[in-house]
Amino acid sequence: MSPLLAAFLLLVSMGLTSASTVPLRPGFYSETCPEADFIVKDVMRKNMIREPRSAASVMRFQFHDCFVNSGGPDWDVKLGRVDSLTASQEDSNNIMPSPRANASLLMDLFERFNLSVQDMVALSGSHSIGQARCFSIMFRLYNQSGSGRPDPAIETKYREKLDKLCPLGGDENVTGDLDATPATFDNRYFKDLVAGRGFLNSDQTLYTFPETRKYVTLFSKNQQAFFRAFVEGMIKMGDLQSGRPGEIRSNCRTANSRPVRVLMESQVRD
């Protein structure tokens, strides 16, 4: 699975719209859970150490100074969004972009949620941190578009490096860095795309498509422009909400348990 904008996908799989349904604000938990800021940052740091491949995904959920600690920009995260009462694997699968995705598919997906081409390219820059599995790139190395050949967009020496990391018939769970500075949030990701050293097809395609290439080029030359666009995209993405009923879960993995009386009433109605 491509780690591209995993947090975004978790949101849109719940049927999000661009209209807010409840007020979101940075200090939402200041009274009900004053240590929420510390708890989230602490858990995310531990997760990133334990599973580097998750970094590009979980960094989207972190509070503002976690990006600062990794070299990235600072912004206030609006809080108060409710969790879904149900989950749908099918919904998630239908909207999850493949590592094979090209820029055209990605632009169409983001446009559905009023996120611009610039937003999409900037938010893809979260791949400045983290790793991905060889499984996600085997087709690029050995059978791009069914050709039986590697993706011609991969720079020669970088392809040789990937061939050694991900040999045909080898362990596809081996992980590789998404850019040359996988522990630092910077514009190295875009510099690598310009040089033909994007790890995932869904990354490198941002430079091979004219509509997205200009933003990759800009961000590769101007890190502050990337940071500004990234923050803008994060704020816009963070404002997306669902009109469906929801709750603030006590355990993020599952919906809150309902009282037996409520369950019985539900069964009677059914």
N, C-alpha and C positions, 0 to 999 in steps of 0.2 A: 504494500500500500504506500502510495506517495504521502509524505508528511506535509504536503503543501496545504497551508492554512487549515490545519485540523480543527482549530477552535471555530473558525468560520463555518466549517461543515457541520460541526455539532449544533451550531445555532440554526443554520438554514434547514437542517433535517427536521427541525421542530416546526417548520412552516412559518418562518419569520416574515414580517412585513417591515417597511421602513418607518411606519408610524409607531410612536411610543404608546404603550398602554398604561404604564405606571411611571411616575417621575423617577428618574435615575440621578443619583448624586454621589460625589466622592465619599461623603461621610455617612452613608446609609447605615452602617453597622456600629457607629461610634458609641451608641448607648446600649444596644442589644448584644453586641459582641465586640467590645473595644479592642480585643487582641486579634481580631480577624486579620489585620494587615500582617502582623508578625507570623501568625499561623500559616497563612498562605505562602508567604515568602520562604519560610522554613521548610515546609513540605516540598515546594517546588525545587529548592536547592538540592534537597536530598534525592529527589527523583532524577534530577539531571545528572547527579554524580553516579547514581545506580544505573541509569539507562540513558547514555548519551544520545541515542537515536530519538528520544522523546523531546530533546531540547527545542527543536524548531517548532514543536507543537505547544509544549507547556509554557514557553516563554510568553505566549499570547495571553495567558491567564494571570501573569504575575503583576504585582503592583509596581508603581512607577520606578522605584529606585533599583529594582532588579536589573533593568536594562542599563541603568547608569553603572552598576557594578560590573557589567560585562562590556562597557564602553558605548552603550547605546543612548538614545534620547530619553528625555524625562517628560511625563505627562500625568495628569490626574485621571485615575480610572473611575468611571461612573459605576456605582454599585446599586443593587436592589432588584436585579432581574430575577424572576422566579424560574424554578425548574419545572420541566414537563411532568405531568402525572403519569405519562406512559412513555414507552420507548418503541421505536420501530427500526429494526435492522434493515428492512427493505427500503425505507425512506433514506437511510444513510447510504446504503449501497447505490441507490439510484442517482445520488448527487455527488458521490465521492469521485474526484478526478483521478484518473489512472496516471501512473508515472509515464505512460505513453502519450498523455494529453498534449495537444499542441496549443499554441497561443490563441488560435481562433476559438477553440472550445472553452478555454479559460476566460476569454473576454466575454463570451456569451453568458457563461455562468455568473460572472460578477455583475454584468449589466442587469440581470434579472433582479438584483437587489440594489440598484441605483449606485453601484460602485464603478468608478470610471476605470479606463485603461491604466491611467497613472496609479490609481489606488491598487489595482491588481499587481502591477509590477513592483510597486513599493512594498506591499505586504508580502510578496514573494521573497523579499529581502530578509525575511525571518530565517531563511535558509542560510544566513550568514553564521548560524549556530547549529551544531548538531551533526548527526550522521544518518545514513540510510543503508539498507541491505543491498547486497549484490543482486538479490532476487529482482530488485526494481530496475536493474540496468542490463541484465543478460541479453535482452533483445537488442539493445543499442550496440552491444559489443560484437554480436555474432549473427544477428538476423534483422537488421533494421528494415522495417516495412516489408518483411518477407523476402528481402533481397539475398539473404545468406551472407551479407557483408556488414561491416560495422557502420555506424552512423558517420557519414563524411564530415559532419560538423565538429566531431571530436578532434582536438589537436593531437598530432601524431604521438608525441612523447607522453602526453597524458593518457592516451589510449593504451600505450604499452604498459603504463603503470597500472591501469585498470585491468588489463589482461592478466597481470600477475596477481592482483588482488582477487579478481573474480574469474578464474580460469573456467573454461567450458567443462562441465561435469564436476566442478568443485562445490564447496559448501556455500550455498546461496544465502545463508544467514550471516556470513561475514559482513561487517559494516565498513563503510568508507566515509570520509569527511565530505560534507556538503560544500565546503569551500576550503581554502588554504589556511584559514584562521578559525577553526571550528569552535573555539572557546571564547571568541571575541566578536561582539556585535559591531560590524563596521561595513564598509562598502567593498570589501575584498570579494564578496560573492559576485558583484557586478563586474569587477575587473576580470574575474575568472571567466565569466560568460563571454566577455569581449575576446578573451584569449582562446576560446573554444574548450574551456576546462569546466563546464557545468556538469555536475554528477548525474542529475536526472534529465531525461528528455524534456519533462515539463519545465525545467529550468532553462536549458540551452535554447529551447524554442523561443524564449523571450528575446533572444538576440537575432535569431534567424528570420523573424517576422518583422516586416517594415513598421507595422503599427506600434509595436512594443520596443523595437530596437532603439528608438530615439530616447526613451526613458532609461533603458539600460545604459546607453552611452552617457547620458547626463549624470546618472547616479554613480557611474564608475569614475567620473572625473570630479564630482562634487559631493562629498560625503554629507555635508550639511543639507544639501538639497534633498538627498535621500532621507535623512532623518526627519526633515520637515514633512515630506510627503508621507512617510511611514506613520508619523503621529496623526496626521490628518486622516489617513485611511483607517487607523485604529479607532479613532474617535467616531468616525462614521459607522464603522462596523459595530462598535460597541453600542451605538444607539438603536441597532436593530432589535426588535422584540416581536414576540408572537402574541396574537390575540387569543390564544387558547388558555384555558384555566391552568394554573400552576401553583407551586408552593416552594418555599425555601427548604430544601432537604436537610435533614440532620445527618444523613449519610449520602454523599454525592453519587454513590453507585446505585442506589435504589430509592424508589419513592417511599415517602414516610408511611408507616403502618397506620391503617385507619382503625378506629375503635370497632369492636365486634358488632355493636348496634348498627353502625353505618354500613358494614359489610352485609349484614342480614337484610337491611332495608334495600340495599342495592340488588340483592338476589331476588327479593320479592318483586321489585319493579321489573326485573328481567323476565 
